[in-house]
Amino acid sequence: MTIQNSNIIEYLKNFAPLELAEDWDNVGLILGRTDAITQSIMTCLTLTPDVAKEAIDNNISLIVSHHPILFRPVQKISSESSEGEMVLSLIEAGIAVYSPHTAFDSANRGINQFLAELLELENIEVLRPMISLEPDESASSSTTAVMGAGRAGKLSQTTSLEAFLQKVKNCFSMEHVQYIGDLKKDISRVGIACGAAAEFMDDAQSLNCDLFLTGEARFHDCLRARTSGISMILTGHYVSERIAVEQLASRISKEFPSIEVWASKIESDPVEWI
């Protein structure tokens, strides 16, 4: 069976409906032809020149990049800019680019749901509901029938912030993690929003969360968390999303076993810790 980009796109749209994307986002097929034959797919968190070169060198047909390229309106695409040079190289190599971004964040089996299950939260619900759906019988019993931004859930037993920080480090294979709050504070309910999503802290508090986990936050949002009494964990933007991009590659591979699919092998966090 010949598989085209359109087949992959249809699957991705069903998996992460574009109606879930934020109004400001740029999602969907950003570059390339829908009728092109798909022989190989690479997922990545962010499409940078080195990741684009990896795709070109490996004769990739389609890149599924979580963060979209051409995010802001552009007037020129030329080799005079690094993004223009990258886009031209992808076009010349016949590589298409699809970005699910905030639709993937919020999907019923998307990034935030994945993180909530990774941290073993129970009775998972959406922080900011968007679309109601019929229950997914194939999903776990904790999966909500509502899609939307962020997730919240309950720990199987109350624990201290210090102990939960260790759990986060273990789950994400991290040596260091940033936090706000009293290490001895009891944590029972946890809110989650991947990436840079401190704006969902109020939603977490409205659902009586003791802790809010996100990738990164501005200084004043950290002060607001400390003042309001909600603990906060910052894993780093890359860490909060890359793990789900790797899982997405596995999902696509299972759905289309005749196509070679993998997550970028050279992509790395631009932020380093010492």
C-alpha positions in Angstrom: 0.0 0.0 0.0 1.4 3.4 -1.0 1.2 5.9 1.8 1.1 9.6 1.1 1.6 12.6 3.4 -2.2 13.0 3.3 -2.6 9.7 5.1 -0.2 10.7 7.9 -1.9 14.1 8.1 -5.3 12.6 8.5 -4.0 10.3 11.3 -2.4 13.3 13.1 -5.5 15.4 12.8 -7.6 12.6 14.3 -5.0 12.1 17.1 -4.6 15.8 17.8 -7.6 17.8 16.3 -6.5 21.2 15.1 -9.6 22.7 16.6 -7.8 22.3 19.9 -4.9 24.6 18.9 -4.7 28.1 20.5 -5.9 31.0 18.3 -2.4 32.4 18.0 -0.8 29.1 16.9 0.3 28.0 13.5 -0.6 24.3 13.1 -1.1 21.7 10.4 0.9 21.2 7.2 3.3 24.1 7.0 5.5 23.0 4.2 5.2 20.5 1.4 2.7 18.5 -0.7 -0.1 16.4 0.6 0.1 14.0 -2.3 3.8 13.2 -1.9 4.8 9.6 -1.1 5.8 9.1 2.5 8.7 6.7 3.0 10.1 7.9 6.3 9.2 10.3 9.1 11.2 12.1 11.8 9.7 13.8 14.8 11.3 16.6 16.7 10.5 19.2 19.3 12.0 22.1 17.3 13.1 22.2 13.7 16.5 23.9 13.8 19.1 24.0 11.0 21.0 21.0 12.5 17.8 18.9 12.8 16.9 19.9 9.2 20.3 18.7 8.0 19.7 15.4 9.9 16.4 15.0 8.0 18.0 15.8 4.7 21.0 13.5 5.2 18.6 10.7 6.1 16.2 11.3 3.1 13.3 11.9 5.4 9.9 12.5 3.6 8.0 14.2 6.4 9.1 16.0 9.6 6.6 16.2 12.4 7.9 19.2 14.4 6.1 20.0 17.6 7.0 23.7 17.4 6.1 25.2 14.1 8.4 26.9 11.7 7.3 30.2 10.1 5.6 30.9 13.3 5.3 34.6 12.7 4.2 36.2 9.4 7.1 36.4 7.0 7.6 38.6 3.9 10.7 36.9 2.6 12.1 33.4 2.4 15.7 33.7 1.2 19.2 32.4 2.1 19.9 35.7 3.7 18.4 34.4 7.0 19.0 31.1 8.8 15.3 30.2 8.8 15.0 31.1 5.1 18.1 29.0 4.3 16.6 26.1 6.2 13.2 26.3 4.6 14.8 26.5 1.1 16.9 23.4 1.9 13.8 21.5 3.0 11.9 22.5 -0.1 14.8 21.5 -2.4 15.0 18.1 -0.6 11.3 17.6 -1.0 10.7 17.3 2.7 7.3 18.3 4.1 6.8 19.7 7.6 3.7 19.2 9.8 3.3 20.8 13.3 0.6 19.8 15.8 1.9 22.1 18.6 -0.9 23.2 21.0 -3.3 20.7 19.5 -0.9 18.0 20.6 -0.5 19.6 24.0 -4.3 19.4 24.6 -5.3 16.3 22.8 -7.1 13.5 24.7 -3.9 11.4 24.3 -1.6 14.4 24.0 1.4 15.7 25.9 -0.3 16.8 29.1 -2.3 13.6 29.4 1.0 11.7 28.8 2.7 13.6 31.6 -0.1 13.2 34.0 0.0 9.4 33.4 3.8 9.4 33.6 3.5 11.0 37.1 0.8 8.4 38.0 -1.9 10.9 38.7 -5.4 9.5 39.2 -8.8 10.9 38.3 -7.2 13.0 35.6 -9.2 16.0 34.4 -8.7 18.9 32.0 -7.5 22.2 33.5 -9.2 24.3 30.8 -11.9 22.4 28.8 -12.4 23.1 25.1 -14.2 20.2 23.4 -16.5 17.5 24.8 -16.2 14.0 23.3 -17.7 10.6 23.7 -15.6 8.4 26.2 -12.7 6.6 24.5 -13.3 3.0 25.3 -9.8 2.0 24.3 -8.1 4.5 26.7 -7.4 3.9 30.3 -10.1 4.5 32.9 -8.5 7.7 34.0 -8.9 9.3 30.6 -11.4 12.1 30.6 -14.0 12.5 27.8 -13.2 16.1 27.5 -10.3 17.6 25.6 -8.6 20.8 26.5 -5.5 22.5 27.8 -3.5 21.2 30.8 -4.3 18.3 33.2 -4.9 17.9 36.9 -5.1 14.8 39.0 -4.7 13.3 42.4 -1.7 11.4 43.8 -2.5 7.9 45.1 -1.3 9.1 48.5 -0.3 12.5 49.9 3.5 13.1 49.8 5.8 16.0 50.5 7.0 18.4 47.9 10.6 17.1 48.5 9.5 13.5 47.7 7.5 14.6 44.7 10.5 16.5 43.3 12.5 13.3 43.5 9.7 11.5 41.6 9.8 14.2 38.9 13.5 13.9 38.6 13.2 10.1 38.2 10.4 10.2 35.7 12.2 12.8 33.5 15.8 11.4 34.1 16.9 14.8 35.5 19.6 15.6 38.0 18.3 19.1 38.8 14.9 20.7 38.8 13.7 24.2 39.7 10.9 24.6 42.3 9.0 27.1 44.3 7.5 26.2 47.7 8.2 24.6 51.1 9.8 21.2 50.8 7.8 19.9 53.7 4.4 20.9 52.2 1.9 18.1 51.6 1.1 17.5 47.9 -2.1 15.7 47.0 -3.4 17.3 43.8 -1.2 18.3 40.9 -1.8 20.5 37.9 0.3 20.1 34.7 0.8 22.2 31.6 3.8 21.5 29.3 6.0 24.1 27.8 5.8 27.8 28.9 2.4 27.7 30.5 2.3 29.7 33.7 -1.0 31.2 32.6 -2.6 27.9 33.6 -1.5 28.3 37.3 -4.8 30.0 38.1 -6.7 27.1 36.5 -4.8 24.7 38.7 -5.6 26.7 41.8 -9.3 26.7 40.9 -9.2 22.9 40.9 -7.5 22.9 44.4 -4.1 21.8 43.2 -1.4 22.0 45.7 1.3 22.0 43.0 1.6 23.2 39.4 4.2 21.7 37.0 5.2 23.4 33.8 8.3 23.7 31.7 9.3 27.3 32.3 7.8 30.4 33.8 8.6 34.1 34.1 10.2 35.5 37.3 7.0 37.3 38.2 4.9 34.2 37.8 7.3 32.4 40.2 6.8 35.2 42.7 3.0 35.0 42.2 3.1 31.2 42.9 5.1 31.8 46.1 2.7 34.6 47.2 -0.4 32.6 46.5 0.8 29.5 48.2 0.8 27.0 45.3 4.0 25.0 44.9 5.5 25.0 41.4 8.0 22.8 39.6 9.8 23.9 36.4 11.3 21.0 34.5 12.6 23.1 31.6 10.7 23.7 28.3 12.6 21.0 26.4 12.2 18.3 29.1 8.5 18.9 29.5 7.8 18.1 25.8 10.6 16.1 24.2 9.6 12.9 25.9 6.2 13.0 24.3 7.7 13.8 20.9 9.6 10.5 21.2 6.4 8.7 22.2 4.6 10.3 19.1 7.2 8.7 16.9 6.4 5.3 18.4 2.6 5.9 17.9 3.1 6.8 14.2 5.3 3.8 13.7 2.7 1.4 15.1 0.0 3.0 13.0 2.1 2.8 9.8 4.5 -0.1 10.3 5.7 0.0 6.7 7.2 3.4 7.2 10.4 4.1 9.0 9.8 6.5 11.9 12.1 7.9 14.6 12.6 10.9 16.7 15.6 13.2 15.9 18.7 11.7 17.3 20.8 14.9 17.4 18.2 17.3 18.9 19.2 18.4 22.4 18.2 20.9 25.1 19.8 24.3 24.3 19.9 25.0 28.1 22.6 23.2 30.0 23.0 22.7 33.7 26.2 22.6 35.8 
